[in-house]
Amino acid sequence: MEGLSRNLAQLFWADLERHHPGIESLRLPKNVATAWKERIRTKKRSKRQPDGSYIEITTERQSAISVLNVVRAFYLDIAQWAAEEPGRWALWVAPSPIKESELAHKKHAKRQKAKADQRTRERLPVLPALVEAADRQLKEARIRHEAALAAAPGAKFTVLGKTYTRIRHPRWADGVPATTAYDEEGRRCALGYVEHRAFWAWATVEFLRHTGVRIEEMLEVSHHSITQYTLPSTGEVVPLLQITPSKTDQERLLLVSPELADVLSAIVCRVRDASGTVPLVRSYDRGEKVWNPPMPLLFQWRTGGQNRTISETTIRRALNETLEFAGLTDNTGQPLNYQPHDFRRIFITDAIMNGLPPHIAQILAGHDDISTTMRYKAIYPMEAIEAHRAFIARRRATRPSEEYRTPTNEEWDEFLGHFERRKLSIGTCGRAFGTPCIHEHACIRCPMLRPDPAQRPRLIEIRDNLADRIAEAECEGWLGEIEGLKVSLAAADAKLAQLDAQSAQVQRAIDLGMPSFRDIAARSTEP
Protein backbone atom coordinates (compact mmCIF):
# COMPACT_ATOMS: atom_id res chain seq x y z
CA MET A 1 0.00 0.00 0.00
CA GLU A 2 2.86 2.39 0.78
CA GLY A 3 4.48 1.59 -2.56
CA LEU A 4 1.25 2.20 -4.49
CA SER A 5 0.67 5.48 -2.66
CA ARG A 6 4.19 6.66 -3.35
CA ASN A 7 4.09 5.72 -7.03
CA LEU A 8 0.57 6.91 -7.88
CA ALA A 9 0.08 9.85 -5.54
CA GLN A 10 3.58 11.28 -5.20
CA LEU A 11 5.58 10.30 -8.28
CA PHE A 12 2.66 10.44 -10.73
CA TRP A 13 -0.21 12.77 -9.85
CA ALA A 14 1.57 15.18 -7.50
CA ASP A 15 4.30 15.61 -10.10
CA LEU A 16 1.68 16.41 -12.76
CA GLU A 17 -0.04 18.95 -10.52
CA ARG A 18 3.28 20.58 -9.73
CA HIS A 19 4.29 21.00 -13.38
CA HIS A 20 0.79 21.46 -14.84
CA PRO A 21 -1.36 23.39 -12.33
CA GLY A 22 -5.09 22.91 -12.78
CA ILE A 23 -4.92 19.48 -14.38
CA GLU A 24 -8.07 17.50 -13.59
CA SER A 25 -8.26 14.64 -16.07
CA LEU A 26 -6.42 11.36 -16.48
CA ARG A 27 -6.55 11.86 -20.26
CA LEU A 28 -3.06 13.27 -20.63
CA PRO A 29 -1.94 15.12 -23.78
CA LYS A 30 1.00 13.53 -25.53
CA ASN A 31 3.44 16.30 -24.60
CA VAL A 32 2.42 16.16 -20.93
CA ALA A 33 2.83 12.38 -20.76
CA THR A 34 6.18 12.50 -22.55
CA ALA A 35 7.51 15.22 -20.22
CA TRP A 36 6.40 13.24 -17.14
CA LYS A 37 8.09 10.05 -18.36
CA GLU A 38 11.31 11.97 -18.91
CA ARG A 39 11.17 13.43 -15.39
CA ILE A 40 10.45 10.08 -13.77
CA ARG A 41 13.67 8.57 -15.16
CA THR A 42 15.80 10.72 -12.85
CA LYS A 43 15.65 11.81 -9.22
CA LYS A 44 17.31 14.53 -7.16
CA ARG A 45 18.89 14.10 -3.74
CA SER A 46 21.02 16.16 -1.40
CA LYS A 47 24.59 15.11 -0.70
CA ARG A 48 26.56 16.37 2.27
CA GLN A 49 29.97 17.86 1.56
CA PRO A 50 33.05 17.63 3.84
CA ASP A 51 32.56 21.27 4.90
CA GLY A 52 29.01 20.54 6.11
CA SER A 53 27.17 22.08 3.16
CA TYR A 54 24.75 20.22 0.92
CA ILE A 55 24.58 20.07 -2.86
CA GLU A 56 21.77 18.72 -5.03
CA ILE A 57 22.73 16.00 -7.47
CA THR A 58 20.65 14.25 -10.14
CA THR A 59 20.89 10.48 -10.52
CA GLU A 60 19.09 7.84 -12.57
CA ARG A 61 15.99 6.38 -10.92
CA GLN A 62 16.47 2.62 -10.77
CA SER A 63 12.76 1.96 -10.23
CA ALA A 64 11.53 4.01 -13.23
CA ILE A 65 10.17 0.94 -15.05
CA SER A 66 8.36 -0.17 -11.90
CA VAL A 67 6.68 3.23 -11.62
CA LEU A 68 5.60 3.10 -15.27
CA ASN A 69 4.25 -0.41 -14.72
CA VAL A 70 2.16 0.70 -11.73
CA VAL A 71 0.69 3.67 -13.59
CA ARG A 72 -0.19 1.55 -16.62
CA ALA A 73 -1.85 -1.02 -14.35
CA PHE A 74 -3.80 1.83 -12.72
CA TYR A 75 -5.26 2.88 -16.09
CA LEU A 76 -6.10 -0.71 -17.02
CA ASP A 77 -7.73 -1.30 -13.64
CA ILE A 78 -9.99 1.72 -14.13
CA ALA A 79 -11.04 0.35 -17.54
CA GLN A 80 -11.84 -3.01 -15.95
CA TRP A 81 -13.79 -1.38 -13.09
CA ALA A 82 -15.74 0.70 -15.64
CA ALA A 83 -16.86 -2.49 -17.37
CA GLU A 84 -18.12 -3.83 -14.02
CA GLU A 85 -19.53 -0.56 -12.58
CA PRO A 86 -20.07 1.91 -15.44
CA GLY A 87 -21.89 4.46 -13.31
CA ARG A 88 -18.99 4.89 -10.95
CA TRP A 89 -15.86 4.45 -13.06
CA ALA A 90 -16.77 5.20 -16.71
CA LEU A 91 -16.15 8.92 -16.13
CA TRP A 92 -12.47 8.29 -15.38
CA VAL A 93 -11.63 5.92 -18.21
CA ALA A 94 -8.79 7.25 -20.36
CA PRO A 95 -6.16 5.75 -22.68
CA SER A 96 -2.98 4.79 -20.89
CA PRO A 97 -0.07 7.18 -21.57
CA ILE A 98 2.32 4.21 -21.26
CA LYS A 99 2.64 1.63 -24.02
CA GLU A 100 3.41 -1.98 -23.38
CA SER A 101 6.62 -1.66 -25.39
CA GLU A 102 7.95 0.85 -22.84
CA LEU A 103 7.93 -1.81 -20.11
CA ALA A 104 10.78 -3.94 -21.44
CA HIS A 105 12.11 -5.54 -18.26
CA LYS A 106 14.65 -7.85 -19.89
CA LYS A 107 17.24 -5.21 -20.73
CA HIS A 108 16.58 -3.40 -17.45
CA ALA A 109 17.14 -6.63 -15.49
CA LYS A 110 20.43 -7.25 -17.30
CA ARG A 111 21.61 -3.73 -16.52
CA GLN A 112 20.67 -4.15 -12.86
CA LYS A 113 22.52 -7.46 -12.73
CA ALA A 114 25.62 -5.90 -14.31
CA LYS A 115 25.59 -2.99 -11.83
CA ALA A 116 25.13 -5.30 -8.85
CA ASP A 117 27.97 -7.53 -10.04
CA GLN A 118 30.22 -4.51 -10.49
CA ARG A 119 29.45 -3.37 -6.93
CA THR A 120 30.40 -6.83 -5.64
CA ARG A 121 33.60 -6.92 -7.71
CA GLU A 122 34.68 -3.56 -6.31
CA ARG A 123 33.82 -4.31 -2.67
CA LEU A 124 34.84 -7.94 -2.20
CA PRO A 125 38.62 -7.37 -2.61
CA VAL A 126 38.65 -4.44 -0.14
CA LEU A 127 36.44 -6.13 2.47
CA PRO A 128 39.49 -7.12 4.61
CA ALA A 129 40.53 -3.45 4.67
CA LEU A 130 37.05 -2.45 5.89
CA VAL A 131 37.13 -5.15 8.59
CA GLU A 132 40.53 -3.95 9.76
CA ALA A 133 39.38 -0.31 9.78
CA ALA A 134 36.25 -1.14 11.81
CA ASP A 135 38.35 -2.99 14.39
CA ARG A 136 40.90 -0.16 14.57
CA GLN A 137 38.19 2.48 14.88
CA LEU A 138 36.60 0.57 17.78
CA LYS A 139 39.94 0.23 19.59
CA GLU A 140 40.69 3.95 19.25
CA ALA A 141 37.17 4.88 20.40
CA ARG A 142 37.58 2.65 23.48
CA ILE A 143 40.94 4.23 24.30
CA ARG A 144 39.38 7.72 24.17
CA HIS A 145 36.38 6.60 26.20
CA GLU A 146 38.52 5.00 28.93
CA ALA A 147 40.77 8.06 29.07
CA ALA A 148 37.72 10.29 29.52
CA LEU A 149 36.43 8.12 32.36
CA ALA A 150 39.79 8.26 34.10
CA ALA A 151 40.06 12.05 33.83
CA ALA A 152 38.69 14.28 36.58
CA PRO A 153 35.76 16.63 35.86
CA GLY A 154 37.03 19.73 34.10
CA ALA A 155 40.54 18.29 33.67
CA LYS A 156 42.46 18.06 30.43
CA PHE A 157 43.73 14.74 29.09
CA THR A 158 45.68 13.78 26.00
CA VAL A 159 44.97 10.61 24.09
CA LEU A 160 46.10 9.49 20.61
CA GLY A 161 47.79 12.80 19.98
CA LYS A 162 44.77 15.00 20.81
CA THR A 163 43.92 16.97 23.92
CA TYR A 164 40.43 17.01 25.39
CA THR A 165 38.79 18.75 28.34
CA ARG A 166 36.20 16.73 30.22
CA ILE A 167 32.94 18.44 31.14
CA ARG A 168 32.47 19.53 34.76
CA HIS A 169 29.29 17.52 35.35
CA PRO A 170 30.31 13.99 34.34
CA ARG A 171 27.01 12.21 35.16
CA TRP A 172 23.62 12.03 33.56
CA ALA A 173 20.36 12.26 35.45
CA ASP A 174 20.18 8.47 35.89
CA GLY A 175 23.67 8.29 37.37
CA VAL A 176 25.44 6.99 34.26
CA PRO A 177 28.92 8.53 33.85
CA ALA A 178 29.02 11.05 31.02
CA THR A 179 32.22 11.03 28.96
CA THR A 180 31.52 14.18 26.97
CA ALA A 181 34.57 16.39 26.40
CA TYR A 182 35.69 19.39 24.39
CA ASP A 183 38.49 19.03 21.86
CA GLU A 184 41.22 21.57 21.12
CA GLU A 185 38.93 23.55 18.83
CA GLY A 186 36.14 23.74 21.41
CA ARG A 187 33.85 21.22 19.75
CA ARG A 188 31.72 19.04 21.98
CA CYS A 189 32.54 15.32 21.61
CA ALA A 190 30.35 12.62 23.15
CA LEU A 191 33.13 10.04 23.44
CA GLY A 192 30.83 7.45 25.00
CA TYR A 193 28.31 7.78 22.19
CA VAL A 194 31.13 7.57 19.63
CA GLU A 195 32.36 4.37 21.25
CA HIS A 196 28.81 2.96 21.08
CA ARG A 197 28.54 3.74 17.37
CA ALA A 198 32.00 2.29 16.66
CA PHE A 199 31.11 -0.95 18.44
CA TRP A 200 27.84 -1.44 16.58
CA ALA A 201 29.48 -0.59 13.26
CA TRP A 202 32.09 -3.27 13.96
CA ALA A 203 29.40 -5.73 15.05
CA THR A 204 27.35 -5.01 11.91
CA VAL A 205 30.27 -5.57 9.56
CA GLU A 206 31.28 -8.80 11.28
CA PHE A 207 27.73 -10.15 11.63
CA LEU A 208 26.68 -9.43 8.06
CA ARG A 209 29.85 -10.74 6.42
CA HIS A 210 29.71 -14.03 8.36
CA THR A 211 25.96 -14.68 7.91
CA GLY A 212 24.81 -12.92 4.73
CA VAL A 213 21.43 -12.07 6.30
CA ARG A 214 19.28 -9.05 5.53
CA ILE A 215 19.52 -6.03 7.81
CA GLU A 216 15.97 -6.50 9.12
CA GLU A 217 16.81 -10.11 9.97
CA MET A 218 19.95 -9.01 11.80
CA LEU A 219 18.03 -6.52 13.93
CA GLU A 220 15.51 -9.25 14.88
CA VAL A 221 18.16 -11.68 16.18
CA SER A 222 17.61 -12.30 19.89
CA HIS A 223 19.38 -14.19 22.65
CA HIS A 224 16.95 -17.05 22.02
CA SER A 225 18.21 -17.29 18.43
CA ILE A 226 21.49 -18.82 19.62
CA THR A 227 20.86 -22.57 19.85
CA GLN A 228 22.93 -25.74 19.71
CA TYR A 229 22.75 -29.05 17.88
CA THR A 230 24.32 -32.39 18.72
CA LEU A 231 25.73 -34.28 15.76
CA PRO A 232 24.30 -37.82 15.82
CA SER A 233 27.46 -39.36 14.35
CA THR A 234 30.11 -37.92 16.71
CA GLY A 235 28.09 -36.41 19.54
CA GLU A 236 29.80 -33.05 19.01
CA VAL A 237 27.76 -30.00 19.99
CA VAL A 238 27.75 -27.25 17.35
CA PRO A 239 26.22 -23.79 17.82
CA LEU A 240 23.50 -22.62 15.45
CA LEU A 241 21.93 -19.23 14.78
CA GLN A 242 18.20 -19.19 14.10
CA ILE A 243 17.08 -16.57 11.60
CA THR A 244 13.43 -15.61 12.03
CA PRO A 245 11.14 -15.32 8.98
CA SER A 246 11.55 -12.03 7.15
CA LYS A 247 11.10 -11.21 3.47
CA THR A 248 10.22 -14.69 2.19
CA ASP A 249 8.72 -16.02 5.44
CA GLN A 250 11.33 -18.77 5.61
CA GLU A 251 12.97 -19.73 8.88
CA ARG A 252 16.49 -21.08 8.61
CA LEU A 253 19.45 -22.11 10.74
CA LEU A 254 23.05 -21.02 10.16
CA LEU A 255 26.12 -22.72 11.50
CA VAL A 256 28.01 -20.39 13.85
CA SER A 257 31.68 -20.22 12.88
CA PRO A 258 34.35 -19.46 15.50
CA GLU A 259 34.64 -15.90 14.19
CA LEU A 260 30.88 -15.36 14.39
CA ALA A 261 30.85 -16.92 17.88
CA ASP A 262 33.33 -14.27 19.04
CA VAL A 263 31.11 -11.53 17.63
CA LEU A 264 27.97 -12.91 19.28
CA SER A 265 29.82 -13.29 22.58
CA ALA A 266 30.98 -9.66 22.44
CA ILE A 267 27.43 -8.47 21.67
CA VAL A 268 25.89 -10.51 24.51
CA CYS A 269 28.46 -9.19 26.99
CA ARG A 270 27.73 -5.69 25.74
CA VAL A 271 23.96 -5.74 26.19
CA ARG A 272 23.74 -7.66 29.48
CA ASP A 273 22.54 -5.66 32.45
CA ALA A 274 23.78 -5.79 36.04
CA SER A 275 21.86 -9.01 36.71
CA GLY A 276 23.62 -10.80 33.85
CA THR A 277 20.54 -11.13 31.62
CA VAL A 278 19.75 -9.57 28.28
CA PRO A 279 17.02 -6.93 28.80
CA LEU A 280 13.67 -7.40 27.10
CA VAL A 281 12.83 -4.66 24.60
CA ARG A 282 9.95 -4.12 22.20
CA SER A 283 10.66 -3.56 18.53
CA TYR A 284 8.47 -2.12 15.80
CA ASP A 285 7.98 -4.22 12.67
CA ARG A 286 8.04 -1.71 9.83
CA GLY A 287 6.81 -4.30 7.34
CA GLU A 288 3.81 -5.53 9.31
CA LYS A 289 3.21 -2.18 11.08
CA VAL A 290 2.91 -3.83 14.49
CA TRP A 291 4.81 -3.78 17.78
CA ASN A 292 6.50 -7.08 18.55
CA PRO A 293 6.33 -8.52 22.07
CA PRO A 294 9.31 -7.88 24.38
CA MET A 295 12.28 -10.01 23.40
CA PRO A 296 15.96 -10.18 24.42
CA LEU A 297 17.18 -8.62 21.17
CA LEU A 298 20.95 -8.51 20.68
CA PHE A 299 21.03 -5.27 18.71
CA GLN A 300 19.94 -2.91 21.47
CA TRP A 301 21.58 -0.18 23.52
CA ARG A 302 20.81 2.02 26.45
CA THR A 303 19.95 5.59 25.55
CA GLY A 304 17.79 8.19 27.26
CA GLY A 305 17.77 6.14 30.47
CA GLN A 306 16.15 3.06 28.88
CA ASN A 307 17.00 0.13 26.62
CA ARG A 308 15.92 0.55 23.01
CA THR A 309 16.37 -1.32 19.78
CA ILE A 310 18.93 -0.03 17.32
CA SER A 311 17.24 1.32 14.20
CA GLU A 312 18.31 0.76 10.60
CA THR A 313 19.11 4.46 10.32
CA THR A 314 21.57 4.24 13.21
CA ILE A 315 23.22 1.18 11.70
CA ARG A 316 23.62 2.87 8.32
CA ARG A 317 25.04 6.04 9.88
CA ALA A 318 27.50 4.05 11.97
CA LEU A 319 28.56 2.11 8.87
CA ASN A 320 29.07 5.35 6.93
CA GLU A 321 31.25 6.70 9.76
CA THR A 322 33.40 3.57 9.55
CA LEU A 323 33.71 3.94 5.78
CA GLU A 324 34.76 7.55 6.21
CA PHE A 325 37.33 6.44 8.79
CA ALA A 326 38.65 3.71 6.46
CA GLY A 327 38.99 6.09 3.50
CA LEU A 328 38.28 3.40 0.89
CA THR A 329 38.01 4.53 -2.73
CA ASP A 330 37.00 2.90 -6.01
CA ASN A 331 39.02 2.77 -9.23
CA THR A 332 38.00 6.36 -10.08
CA GLY A 333 39.16 7.74 -6.74
CA GLN A 334 35.64 8.32 -5.41
CA PRO A 335 34.72 7.24 -1.86
CA LEU A 336 33.55 3.62 -1.78
CA ASN A 337 30.30 3.18 0.07
CA TYR A 338 28.83 -0.04 1.43
CA GLN A 339 25.15 -0.82 1.89
CA PRO A 340 24.09 -3.57 4.32
CA HIS A 341 22.79 -5.61 1.37
CA ASP A 342 26.24 -5.54 -0.25
CA PHE A 343 27.48 -7.89 2.47
CA ARG A 344 24.74 -10.36 1.47
CA ARG A 345 25.90 -10.38 -2.14
CA ILE A 346 29.53 -10.67 -1.06
CA PHE A 347 28.69 -13.58 1.28
CA ILE A 348 26.92 -15.56 -1.47
CA THR A 349 29.57 -14.79 -4.09
CA ASP A 350 32.44 -15.74 -1.80
CA ALA A 351 30.71 -18.94 -0.65
CA ILE A 352 29.99 -20.22 -4.17
CA MET A 353 33.44 -19.27 -5.46
CA ASN A 354 35.01 -21.27 -2.63
CA GLY A 355 33.15 -24.45 -3.52
CA LEU A 356 29.81 -24.22 -1.72
CA PRO A 357 27.10 -25.81 -3.92
CA PRO A 358 24.57 -23.22 -5.15
CA HIS A 359 21.59 -25.14 -3.73
CA ILE A 360 23.19 -25.03 -0.27
CA ALA A 361 23.83 -21.30 -0.68
CA GLN A 362 20.15 -20.93 -1.59
CA ILE A 363 19.14 -22.52 1.74
CA LEU A 364 21.56 -20.35 3.72
CA ALA A 365 20.30 -17.20 1.99
CA GLY A 366 16.62 -18.14 2.38
CA HIS A 367 15.75 -17.73 -1.32
CA ASP A 368 12.68 -19.39 -2.81
CA ASP A 369 14.33 -19.93 -6.20
CA ILE A 370 17.93 -20.87 -6.93
CA SER A 371 17.96 -18.43 -9.85
CA THR A 372 17.73 -15.62 -7.28
CA THR A 373 20.81 -16.97 -5.55
CA MET A 374 22.70 -17.14 -8.84
CA ARG A 375 21.76 -13.53 -9.60
CA TYR A 376 23.42 -12.55 -6.33
CA LYS A 377 26.62 -14.29 -7.40
CA ALA A 378 28.97 -11.96 -9.26
CA ILE A 379 30.66 -13.73 -12.18
CA TYR A 380 34.35 -12.89 -12.26
CA PRO A 381 36.38 -13.14 -15.49
CA MET A 382 39.09 -14.79 -13.39
CA GLU A 383 36.81 -17.80 -12.94
CA ALA A 384 36.81 -18.53 -16.66
CA ILE A 385 40.56 -17.96 -16.88
CA GLU A 386 41.37 -20.28 -13.98
CA ALA A 387 38.92 -22.93 -15.21
CA HIS A 388 40.48 -22.83 -18.68
CA ARG A 389 43.99 -23.07 -17.27
CA ALA A 390 42.96 -26.04 -15.13
CA PHE A 391 41.43 -27.72 -18.17
CA ILE A 392 44.63 -27.26 -20.17
CA ALA A 393 46.69 -28.65 -17.28
CA ARG A 394 44.46 -31.73 -17.01
CA ARG A 395 44.58 -32.28 -20.76
CA ARG A 396 48.37 -32.04 -20.82
CA ALA A 397 48.63 -34.45 -17.88
CA THR A 398 46.65 -37.12 -19.76
CA ARG A 399 48.57 -36.81 -23.04
CA PRO A 400 52.10 -38.10 -23.74
CA SER A 401 54.80 -35.64 -22.77
CA GLU A 402 56.64 -36.17 -26.08
CA GLU A 403 53.84 -34.33 -27.86
CA TYR A 404 54.84 -31.07 -26.13
CA ARG A 405 58.25 -30.64 -27.73
CA THR A 406 59.75 -29.01 -30.81
CA PRO A 407 59.04 -31.21 -33.86
CA THR A 408 61.97 -32.41 -35.99
CA ASN A 409 62.33 -31.62 -39.69
CA GLU A 410 61.30 -35.17 -40.61
CA GLU A 411 58.15 -34.92 -38.46
CA TRP A 412 57.26 -31.55 -39.95
CA ASP A 413 57.73 -32.86 -43.50
CA GLU A 414 55.55 -35.87 -42.71
CA PHE A 415 52.87 -33.57 -41.29
CA LEU A 416 52.83 -31.44 -44.44
CA GLY A 417 52.90 -34.53 -46.64
CA HIS A 418 49.78 -35.81 -44.90
CA PHE A 419 47.72 -33.06 -46.52
CA GLU A 420 49.21 -33.87 -49.94
CA ARG A 421 48.32 -37.56 -49.55
CA ARG A 422 44.69 -36.68 -48.75
CA LYS A 423 44.01 -35.49 -52.33
CA LEU A 424 41.97 -37.98 -54.36
CA SER A 425 40.56 -38.04 -57.89
CA ILE A 426 37.03 -37.17 -56.76
CA GLY A 427 37.68 -35.06 -53.64
CA THR A 428 39.63 -34.87 -50.39
CA CYS A 429 40.01 -37.37 -47.52
CA GLY A 430 39.16 -35.88 -44.13
CA ARG A 431 40.88 -38.40 -41.83
CA ALA A 432 43.02 -37.05 -38.98
CA PHE A 433 46.80 -36.82 -39.09
CA GLY A 434 48.60 -39.99 -38.12
CA THR A 435 45.57 -42.25 -38.53
CA PRO A 436 45.50 -45.06 -41.10
CA CYS A 437 42.69 -45.62 -43.59
CA ILE A 438 40.23 -47.96 -41.87
CA HIS A 439 38.23 -48.64 -45.06
CA GLU A 440 41.15 -50.13 -47.01
CA HIS A 441 41.06 -47.21 -49.47
CA ALA A 442 37.46 -47.88 -50.53
CA CYS A 443 37.03 -44.11 -50.83
CA ILE A 444 33.69 -44.11 -52.57
CA ARG A 445 32.14 -45.78 -49.53
CA CYS A 446 34.00 -43.77 -46.87
CA PRO A 447 32.01 -41.05 -45.00
CA MET A 448 35.26 -39.07 -44.60
CA LEU A 449 35.41 -38.38 -48.35
CA ARG A 450 34.58 -34.77 -49.20
CA PRO A 451 33.66 -34.80 -52.94
CA ASP A 452 34.84 -31.93 -55.13
CA PRO A 453 32.03 -30.25 -57.18
CA ALA A 454 34.44 -29.96 -60.11
CA GLN A 455 34.75 -33.76 -60.20
CA ARG A 456 31.03 -34.37 -60.55
CA PRO A 457 31.34 -35.83 -64.11
CA ARG A 458 33.95 -38.33 -62.86
CA LEU A 459 31.63 -39.31 -60.00
CA ILE A 460 28.75 -39.82 -62.44
CA GLU A 461 31.04 -41.97 -64.57
CA ILE A 462 31.91 -44.12 -61.56
CA ARG A 463 28.23 -44.51 -60.70
CA ASP A 464 27.34 -45.57 -64.24
CA ASN A 465 30.25 -47.99 -64.27
CA LEU A 466 29.00 -49.55 -61.02
CA ALA A 467 25.52 -49.94 -62.50
CA ASP A 468 26.99 -51.69 -65.57
CA ARG A 469 29.08 -54.01 -63.41
CA ILE A 470 26.03 -54.94 -61.34
CA ALA A 471 24.12 -55.80 -64.52
CA GLU A 472 27.08 -57.87 -65.78
CA ALA A 473 27.36 -59.72 -62.46
CA GLU A 474 23.65 -60.56 -62.51
CA CYS A 475 23.96 -61.93 -66.06
CA GLU A 476 27.06 -64.00 -65.27
CA GLY A 477 25.74 -65.20 -61.92
CA TRP A 478 28.51 -63.61 -59.85
CA LEU A 479 26.35 -63.33 -56.75
CA GLY A 480 29.33 -62.71 -54.45
CA GLU A 481 30.09 -59.38 -56.13
CA ILE A 482 26.55 -58.05 -56.47
CA GLU A 483 26.13 -57.12 -52.76
CA GLY A 484 29.45 -55.23 -52.58
CA LEU A 485 28.78 -53.40 -55.85
CA LYS A 486 25.34 -52.32 -54.61
CA VAL A 487 26.91 -50.83 -51.45
CA SER A 488 29.36 -48.86 -53.59
CA LEU A 489 26.52 -47.72 -55.87
CA ALA A 490 24.48 -46.47 -52.91
CA ALA A 491 27.54 -44.58 -51.60
CA ALA A 492 28.08 -42.97 -55.02
CA ASP A 493 24.43 -41.85 -55.15
CA ALA A 494 24.82 -40.39 -51.63
CA LYS A 495 27.89 -38.42 -52.71
CA LEU A 496 26.02 -37.03 -55.71
CA ALA A 497 23.08 -36.06 -53.47
CA GLN A 498 25.54 -34.30 -51.15
CA LEU A 499 26.93 -32.28 -54.07
CA ASP A 500 23.41 -31.40 -55.24
CA ALA A 501 22.46 -30.19 -51.74
CA GLN A 502 25.56 -27.99 -51.53
CA SER A 503 24.90 -26.50 -54.95
CA ALA A 504 21.22 -25.82 -54.13
CA GLN A 505 22.15 -24.11 -50.88
CA VAL A 506 24.59 -21.78 -52.63
CA GLN A 507 22.21 -20.90 -55.47
CA ARG A 508 19.02 -20.63 -53.38
CA ALA A 509 17.63 -17.11 -53.00
CA ILE A 510 16.41 -16.12 -49.53
CA ASP A 511 13.39 -13.85 -49.21
CA LEU A 512 14.18 -11.05 -46.76
CA GLY A 513 10.60 -9.86 -46.66
CA MET A 514 11.26 -6.51 -48.34
CA PRO A 515 7.97 -4.80 -49.30
CA SER A 516 7.30 -4.15 -52.96
CA PHE A 517 6.49 -0.71 -54.35
CA ARG A 518 2.83 -1.71 -54.73
CA ASP A 519 2.64 -2.54 -51.00
CA ILE A 520 4.26 0.75 -50.06
CA ALA A 521 1.99 2.82 -52.32
CA ALA A 522 -1.16 1.11 -51.04
CA ARG A 523 -0.30 1.61 -47.36
CA SER A 524 -2.47 4.15 -45.54
CA THR A 525 -1.20 6.32 -42.70
CA GLU A 526 -3.01 8.07 -39.93
CA PRO A 527 -2.55 11.84 -39.59
Residue pairs with C-beta under 8 A, 6 or more apart in sequence:
3 70
4 70
7 66
7 67
7 70
7 71
8 70
8 71
8 74
11 40
11 67
12 36
12 67
12 71
12 74
15 36
15 39
15 40
16 23
16 28
16 32
16 36
17 23
19 35
19 36
19 39
20 32
23 32
25 94
26 75
26 78
26 92
26 94
27 94
27 95
28 36
28 94
28 97
33 97
33 98
36 97
37 68
37 97
37 98
37 102
40 61
40 64
40 67
40 68
41 60
41 61
41 64
42 58
42 59
42 60
42 61
43 58
43 59
43 60
43 61
44 56
44 57
44 58
44 59
45 56
45 57
45 59
46 54
46 55
46 56
46 57
47 54
47 55
47 56
47 57
48 54
49 55
61 67
62 112
65 103
65 104
65 105
65 108
68 98
68 102
68 103
69 103
71 96
71 97
71 98
72 96
72 98
72 100
72 103
75 94
75 95
75 96
75 97
75 98
76 96
78 89
78 92
78 93
78 94
79 93
81 88
81 89
82 89
82 90
82 92
82 93
113 375
116 345
116 375
116 376
116 378
117 378
117 379
118 378
119 342
119 345
120 342
120 345
120 346
120 349
120 378
121 378
121 380
122 330
122 331
122 336
123 336
123 338
123 342
123 346
124 346
124 349
124 350
124 378
126 328
126 336
127 209
127 346
129 326
129 328
130 205
130 322
130 323
130 326
130 328
130 338
131 205
131 206
131 209
133 322
133 325
133 326
133 327
133 328
134 198
134 201
134 202
134 205
134 206
134 322
134 326
135 202
136 325
137 198
137 201
137 202
137 321
137 322
137 325
137 326
138 195
138 198
138 199
138 201
138 202
140 160
140 198
141 191
141 194
141 195
141 197
141 198
141 199
142 195
142 198
143 159
143 160
144 159
144 160
144 164
144 191
144 194
144 195
145 179
145 191
145 192
145 194
145 195
147 157
147 159
147 164
148 157
148 164
148 166
148 179
148 180
148 181
148 191
148 192
149 177
149 179
150 157
151 157
151 164
151 166
151 181
152 166
153 166
153 167
153 168
153 169
153 170
154 165
154 166
154 167
154 168
155 165
155 166
156 163
156 164
156 165
156 166
157 163
157 164
157 166
157 181
158 164
162 183
162 184
163 183
163 184
164 181
164 182
164 183
164 184
164 189
164 191
165 181
165 182
166 179
166 180
166 181
167 178
167 180
167 181
167 182
169 178
170 177
170 178
170 179
170 180
171 177
171 178
172 178
172 305
173 305
174 305
176 302
176 305
177 192
178 192
179 190
179 191
179 192
179 195
180 188
180 189
180 190
180 191
180 192
181 188
181 189
181 191
182 188
182 189
183 189
196 301
197 314
197 317
197 318
197 321
198 318
198 321
198 322
199 270
200 299
200 301
200 310
200 314
200 315
200 318
201 315
201 318
201 319
201 321
201 322
202 322
203 263
203 266
203 267
203 299
204 218
204 315
204 318
204 319
204 340
205 319
205 322
205 343
206 259
206 260
206 263
207 213
207 218
207 260
207 263
207 267
208 215
208 218
208 340
208 343
208 344
208 347
209 343
209 346
209 347
210 257
210 259
210 260
210 263
210 347
211 218
211 241
211 243
211 254
211 260
211 347
212 343
212 344
212 346
212 347
212 348
212 351
212 364
212 365
213 243
213 254
213 344
214 246
214 247
214 340
214 341
214 344
215 312
215 315
215 340
215 341
216 246
216 247
216 286
216 287
216 312
217 243
217 244
217 246
218 299
218 340
219 283
219 297
219 299
219 309
219 310
219 312
219 315
220 244
220 246
220 283
220 297
221 241
221 243
221 244
221 297
221 298
221 299
222 278
222 295
222 296
222 297
222 298
223 268
223 278
223 296
223 297
223 298
224 242
224 295
224 296
225 241
225 242
225 243
225 244
225 298
226 239
226 240
226 241
226 242
226 256
226 264
227 239
227 240
227 241
227 242
227 253
228 237
228 238
228 239
228 240
229 237
229 238
229 239
229 240
229 253
230 236
230 237
230 238
231 237
231 238
238 255
238 256
239 255
239 256
239 261
240 253
240 254
240 255
240 256
241 253
241 254
241 255
241 256
241 260
241 264
242 251
242 252
242 253
243 251
243 252
243 253
243 254
243 366
244 251
245 251
246 366
247 366
248 366
248 367
248 368
250 366
250 368
252 363
252 364
252 366
254 364
256 264
264 298
267 298
267 299
268 278
268 298
271 278
271 279
271 298
271 300
271 301
271 307
272 278
273 279
273 307
277 296
278 296
278 297
278 298
279 296
279 300
279 307
280 294
280 295
280 296
281 294
281 295
281 296
281 297
281 300
281 307
281 308
281 309
282 291
282 292
282 293
282 294
282 295
282 309
283 291
283 292
283 295
283 297
283 309
284 290
284 291
284 292
284 309
285 291
285 292
297 309
299 309
299 310
299 315
300 307
300 308
300 309
300 310
301 307
301 308
301 310
302 308
312 340
315 340
316 339
316 340
319 338
319 340
320 337
323 335
323 336
323 337
323 338
324 335
327 335
328 335
328 336
329 335
329 336
330 336
344 365
344 376
345 376
345 378
347 365
348 361
348 365
348 373
348 376
348 377
349 376
349 377
349 378
351 361
351 364
352 358
352 361
352 377
353 377
353 380
353 383
358 370
358 373
358 374
358 377
359 370
361 373
361 377
362 369
362 370
362 372
362 373
365 372
365 373
365 376
367 373
396 404
407 415
415 433
418 433
418 434
422 428
422 429
422 430
422 431
423 429
424 443
424 449
425 455
425 458
426 443
426 444
426 449
426 451
426 452
426 455
426 458
426 459
426 462
426 495
427 443
427 449
427 450
427 451
427 452
427 455
428 449
428 450
428 452
429 437
429 443
429 446
429 448
429 449
429 450
430 448
430 449
430 450
431 437
431 448
437 446
439 445
439 446
442 488
443 449
444 462
444 488
444 491
444 492
444 495
445 487
445 488
445 491
449 495
451 459
451 495
451 498
451 499
453 499
453 502
453 503
456 496
456 499
459 492
459 495
459 496
459 499
460 496
462 492
463 489
463 492
463 493
463 496
466 485
466 488
466 489
466 492
467 489
469 481
469 485
470 482
470 485
470 486
470 489
472 478
473 479
473 481
473 482
473 485
474 482
